[in-house]
Amino acid sequence: MMRKNISTKEIKSFYELQGESGDHQKGMYESGNIFYRWFQNRRRTVVESLIKQCNASTLLDVGCAEGLFIRFLSKDREYSFGVDISKPKLMRAKAYNNNYDSSFILTDASCLPFRDNSFDMVICIDVLRYLINLDKAISELFRVSKKYVIIQSATDPRKIFSSKIIQRDYSKVKKDFMLNPFDGELWFISSRALIRFNRHIDKDFKCSKIIGHFQIFIALAYRAIPFKHNEKILSKFIWIIEKIDNSLSTNRFFYHLGIFTTVLFKRENL
Ligand SMILES: C[S@@+](CC[C@H](N)C(=O)[O-])C[C@H]1O[C@@H](n2cnc3c(N)ncnc32)[C@H](O)[C@@H]1O
């Protein structure tokens, strides 16, 4: 049976359940086969290296889950905030980040309880495609940031020539939406749309760096490889594709083919 609609309440209870069922970030970055782990950690290290390049002493992570980025961010920084919609994840984030000057707040990304320009840097990593109020969330990210915004999202290489964010057709979302996290995706975002996010707001942010990950032919190769579970062969394969990915990930044409794109927006007068 097809669904007509998805409510905010259902979305909330989905993330609540997801949080109760285990450590979400451990699941992403430490489990699965070697290829999956490589891919997840690759997008993670790209974010961390961008953060290191910026001069930011106060930080906000929107959709922080268990606060892994906060742990990384908090070193040598004044303070960090993490927000998420899932209480169990935030409880873990609090426990894990005990030693750092950080705080966690249960809130929706589209309604951030902070004043304008509250943080030097705001990051939002793999969250936007799950949000009902996407437009509002985008403007919130830029509103509360003083200097930098880093956004990472899955992007759809089939939409290479489109500058539109495309909402998923609710009528095609299956009834078991809440049981299948992949069906939780509400938006298809093209890389062209992503790098224009700053145009949603009338602040002087410009897109300063774009990095695409996991180009399409690599994704295809992943599907094709018959030795998915042979970690030795796979690690050699990964070594090769990492070299290719490294050389293409900042190329103007190829980053549009990435299935994940990371963008650093910077205030123009910095
Ligand atoms: C795929 S996870 C990414 C977690 C983390 N940013 C990372 O990249 O490791 C998406 C996160 O967004 C959170 N989330 C989903 N909808 C949200 C919303 N409306 N407001 C705030 N957080 C939300 C989820 O609870 C989850 O922790």
The ligand as a Gaussian input file, in Angstrom:
#p B3LYP/6-31G(d) Opt

LIG

0 1
 C       22.442000      10.088000       8.664000
 S       22.476000      10.762000      10.273000
 C       23.941000      11.767000      10.197000
 C       24.569000      11.979000      11.561000
 C       25.848000      12.820000      11.577000
 N       25.600000      14.182000      11.125000
 C       26.926000      12.173000      10.746000
 O       27.093000      12.540000       9.566000
 O       27.612000      11.290000      11.267000
 C       21.176000      11.976000      10.250000
 C       20.945000      12.622000      11.606000
 O       19.986000      13.674000      11.462000
 C       19.116000      13.640000      12.577000
 N       17.872000      14.304000      12.164000
 C       16.913000      13.856000      11.325000
 N       15.931000      14.762000      11.183000
 C       16.270000      15.826000      11.945000
 C       15.671000      17.089000      12.212000
 N       14.490000      17.429000      11.671000
 N       16.304000      17.957000      13.032000
 C       17.492000      17.625000      13.608000
 N       18.116000      16.441000      13.390000
 C       17.528000      15.552000      12.564000
 C       18.953000      12.157000      12.867000
 O       18.510000      11.880000      14.178000
 C       20.377000      11.661000      12.637000
 O       21.143000      11.721000      13.806000

